[in-house]
Amino acid sequence: MPGPTLFDLSGKVAIVTGGSRGIGRAIAERMAEHGAKVVVASRKVDACQEVVDVIKSKGGEAIAVACNIGRKPELQNLVDETIKAYGGVDILVANAAINPHYGSMTAIPDDIFDKMMSTNVKCNMWLSHMCIPSMEQRGGGSIIIVSSIGGYRGSQMLGTYAITKAADIQLARNLAVEHGPKNIRANCIAPGLVRTDFARALWENPVLYKKRTRDTPLQRIGEPDEIAGCAVFLAAPAGSFTTGQSFVIDGGTLAGSVVHPDD
């Protein structure tokens, strides 16, 4: 009999935060298609259940758990419910994040800055630490943090968000170094502009949309499924020697801008 394929997730258990829509939903559905049992988490359990229903309709296995990642007891409950349902955790996709401030950093209230740092960074650390004991017991695991190309660039309007996403990249490196001897891997995915509700204010702005699609080498924005493939890779045997890295998926935005002869 042939062995497992490079992208086989059969028998693995995956938690996906922010899993009810956008990039998180695409990751949850694709991991289920590759055999993982998926725990779909977000603040609204009904929205999570819709994703679960889709997964089950295609023959997959999933459950929904309500979780506000900013509340530590709810994070612990998410892990506890996962272990109760499926016996452990193999894969964590820390996708949920917030961005309540769009504008100059000089105008951000202290409490909003603190909330963003806590929700986008500290809560990912908390959840990782909660999952690691189970991963260790199961012989290893994969932590995937969804960062952003904002973590590589300064921004006039998204400065604090960018800081949190840069911190997530360093968090993944630290987790990789500290827990690598336990066969626990940690990596980031850094998407560019993707057609999600979270980024709607950017891609529905005709000026911003025109500039991004004009300057980006692939001349378009991304789709959630185009991020999901990287998550499957990082969770699967194909990514078993990959840790401490950040994968930019941005249509070439960071590589450089396209030069237009008519400019």
N, C-alpha and C positions, 0 to 999 in steps of 0.2 A: 504493500500500500504506500502511496506517496505521502511524504511528510506534509506538515502544515505549510501553507503558502506564506510568503513574506508579509502579507497584510491580513493574516487570519487572527481574529480576536476571540475566537471561540473559547468559552470558559472564563473569559475575563469580565470583570465588573468595573464599570466606568461611572463616575459621578460627573455631571456637566452642570455647572452653575450658569445662570442666565440662559438656560436651555430651552426656553419657551419660544424664542424667536431669533431671527438673524443668524449670526455666525454660530451661536450656541446651539440653536435648533439644527442647523445643517450638520454640525459635528455629532450631535446626539443621534440623528437619523442615520448618518453614514457609519458610525461606529456600530450601531445595531445591525446594519446591513452586513457588516463584516463579522458578526457573530457575538458581539459584546452584549452583556446584560447592562442596560443603561438606566441610571437614576437621573431623571430630568428634574432640575431644581430651579425655581425662581420664586419671587414673592407671591405670585398668584397661582394657586394650585390648579385652578380650572384651565389656565393657559398651558400649564405643564401637561395636564391630562390630555389635551388635544394632541400634543406631540406624541404622547404615549399611545394614544389610539391609532395614530398613523403608523407608528412603529409596529404595533401588534397586527394591524391590518396587512402588513407585508411579511408577517411571520416572525417578527422579532420579539424580544422580551424587554420590558421596561416598566418602571413605576414612576409616579410623580410624588415629589416631596416639596412642600412649601418651605421656603427659606429666604429670609432677608440676610444677606451676607454680612451686613453691618452689625448683626447681633450675635455675639459669641455663642450663647446657648442654642440658637437656631442652627448654627454651623455644627455644633456637637450633635444635635438631634439628627441632622442630615446624615452624618457619618453613622450614628447609631442605627437609624432606620435602614441604611444601606446594608450594614452588617447583619441586621435582623432578617432582612429579606433575602440576601444573597450570600451571606457568610463571610464577606470581606470586601476589600477595595484593592483593585489593581491599577486603576487609571483615575487620575483626577484632572479634570479640565476646569481650571479657574478662569472662567470667561466673563462673569458678571463684573460690571464696573459702573461708576457714576461720573457724570460731568455736569454739575449744576451751574457752573460759571463759564460763560462765554464772553470773553473780553480781556482787557488788560489785567495783568497780575497786580498792578498798583491799586486796582479797585476791588480786589477780592477780600471779603470779610475774613477775619481770622478763623471763625468757627467753620466756614465753608472750606477753607484751606485744610484745616485739621480733619474735617469729615472726609474730604477726598483722599488725603494721605492714608487715613485709617481704612476706608472702604476698599480702595484700589490696591493697597500694599499690605498693610498689617493683617487684614482679613484673609488675604491669600496665604500669608505666612501661617496664621492660625489654622486654616483649613488643611494646609499641607502637613503641619505638625500632627493634626488629628488623624490624618490618613496614613501617615508613615508607619505607625506600629503594625497596622494590618498588612501593609505592603511588605514589611520586613518578615512577618510571619508566613507570608505566601511566597517568599523567595525573591521578591523584588517588585518594582512598580514603575509607573511613569507619571510624572507630574508635568502638566502642560499649562502654562500661563499665557493667556492671550494679552499681549502687550499692544504696541502700535508703532508705526514709523515715527509718531510723535516723540517717542523715546530717543530718537536719533537727531531730532531737529528742534531748533528754537521756534517759538510761535508767538505772534502778537496777540492772538485771541484764545489760544488753548495752552497757555504756559504751564499752569498748574497741572492740568491733565497730562501734559508731556513729562513733567517731573515724575509723576506717579508711574508712568509707563517706563521711564528709564530706570526707576527703582525696581520695578518688576523684573526687568532684565537682569539686574544685579542679584535680586532675590533668587532667581533660577540658578545663577552661577553658584551662589552660596549653598543652596540646597544640593546641587550636583556634587560639590566638593565634600560637603559634610556627610552625605548619605550614599554616595557612590559605592563605598565598600559594602553596603548592604544590597547592592544591585538595584538601587532606586535612582532613576534618572530624572532630571529636571531640565526642561527647555521652555523657551518662549516662542510664540508666533507673533510677528509684528506686521499686521495688515496695513495696507494703505487705505485709501478711501473705498469702502465697500457699501453696496446698496442695502443698508439695513435701516430699521427705524431709529436706532441709536444715532446714526450719522445723517439722518434725514435733513437736518438743518443745513448741512454742507452740500449734499448732492441735489437738493431741491432749490438751492440758490443758483440762479442761472449764470451769474458772473463767476462764482467759484467753480461751478461745474465746467463751464467753458474753459477756464484757465487750467484746471486740473487735466481735463481730457486732451487739451491742446498741448500741454507741456509734457505729459507722461508718454514714454516711448510706445506703449501699446494703445494710446489714444482713447482710453476708456477707463471706467472705474470697475472695481471687482464685484463679484457675486459671492454670496456666503459659501456656496459649494466649493469655490476655488480656495477657500481657507480650510475647509473640512478635510481635504485630502492630506494636507500636511499633518493635521492632528492624528489621522489614522496612521500615517507613517510613523510618527513619534511614539504612538502607543503600541505598535505592532513589532513583530520580530525584525522587520526591515530597519527599524530605528534602534535596535538593541545595543549598538555601540555609539549612540549619539547622546551626549549629555552636556549641559552647561552652555548650550548654544541658543541663539536667537535667529529665527528664520524670517527674513523680510519677504513679504508677498504683496507687492505694490504696483505691478505692471511696469516696473522700471523707474518709478519716481525718484528713488534715492540714487539711482545710477547716473541720472542727469536729465536735463531738459532737452526736448527736441528743438532743433533750430529750424525755423521756417524761412525759406528764401525771401518771402514777401515782407518780412519784418524790417 
